Amino acid sequence: QVVLGNSSIVETLLKGKVGINTAAPTAYLHLPACTAAADTASLKIPPGVVATSPVAGNIEADNNHIYWTNAAGTRLQLDNAP
């Protein structure tokens, strides 16, 4: 059994591929497929306030849009909502 998030753990290094609810992950982070049932999303990004300055690699959401910031520091809107 592995417990992450314990206050006594200062740093946790995971090497190789990590799977959540999968026995044989095929990516560095392998998430399960979602189902039609409520609260089974593979990845959930709650809306909040996006960073004041874009940070390369960030994925963020506000109350209207989802954003990703590329390596050049350009924040791109990922959804097609107006």
Buried (B, 14 or more C-beta within 10 A) or exposed (E): EEEEEEEEEEEEEEEEEEBEEBEEBEEEEBBEEEEEEEEEEEEEEEEEEBEEEBEEEBEBBEEEBBBBBEEEEEBEEEEEEE
